[in-house]
Amino acid sequence: MTIPFWHNVSLVLLVVEAFLLALIPLVVLYFVNRGLRQFRSSLRPFSLQVRMRAQQVEQVTAQVGELIVAPIIAIYALGARLHRILRTIAGLPRKGIHL
């Protein structure tokens, strides 16, 4: 048994070790992926309920927002309208860009 023989044996052992060390994370990732698929499939029935509840919350939020914000916008528009009418009656020039 000469040095080239042991050199070849050590290379083969190194390749086998590298393969086995790379195989361990791959096996772990495989089982993690399988577990995540099962977990996601168990969550699917709940996702429809969550989506429906989110739509209900969105609708209620939009309705309440309209009830709260609409009067504020109407008051602001009325103020702007009155301001413009008074400026017109007073003969003052319009603000902004004149074309």
N, C-alpha and C positions, 0 to 999 in steps of 0.2 A: 504494500500500500504506500503509494508515493504521494508527494505533495499535490500534483495535479488531480489525483483521485479525490483527495480530501477537499480540494478547491471546488470540484464539481459537486460533491456531496453537500458542502456548505451552501453553495448557490441554490441547489434544489431545496434544501431546508429553509433557506431565506425566502424563496418564492412561496413555499407552502405556508410558512408563517404569515407572510404578507397577505396571502389569499384568505387565510382563516381570520386574520385581524380585520380585513375589509368585509368579510362575510357577516361578522357579528352585528355591525351597525345596519347592514342591509336587512337582516332578519328582523331586527328591532323595528326598523322603519316599516317593514311589511306588516307586522302585527299592529303597529300604531295606526297605519292606514286602514286596516280592516276594522279596528275598533272605532275609528272616527266615522267610517261608513255606517256601522251599526248605530252609533250614537246619533248621527244625523237622521237616519231613518226613524229612530224613536222620537225625534223632535218634530217631524213633519206634521203630525196631527195638531200639535200646539201652534205651529207657525200660522195656520189659517185663523185660529182664534186670535192670535196676537195681531195679525193684519186687520181683522175685522174691528178689534178694539181700537187700534190706531186710527182707522178711518172714522170711527165714532168720535174719538177725541178731537180729530182734525175738524170734523163738522161742527161740533159744539164750540170749539175755539173760534172758528170763523163766525158763527152766529153771535157769540158773545162779543167778539171784536167789532162786528158790525153795529151791535147795540151800543157799545161804548164809544166807538170812534165816529160813527155817522153824525151824531149831534155836534161834536167838536168841529168836524169838517163843515157842516152846514153853518155854524156860527162864524167860522173863519170866512167862508164864502160870502155870507151876508155882510160882514164887516168890509170885505174888499169891494163888494158891490156898492155899498153906501159911500165908501171912501171915493170911489170913481165917480159916482153921481155928484157928490159934493164938489169934487175938483172940476167937473164939467160945468156945474152951475156957477162956480166962482170964476170960471174962465181961465183956469191954470192949465198950462200945457201938460200933455201926457208924459208920464215917466217911461223910460225905456227907449228902445230903438225906434226911430221914426222913418218909415220907408216912403 
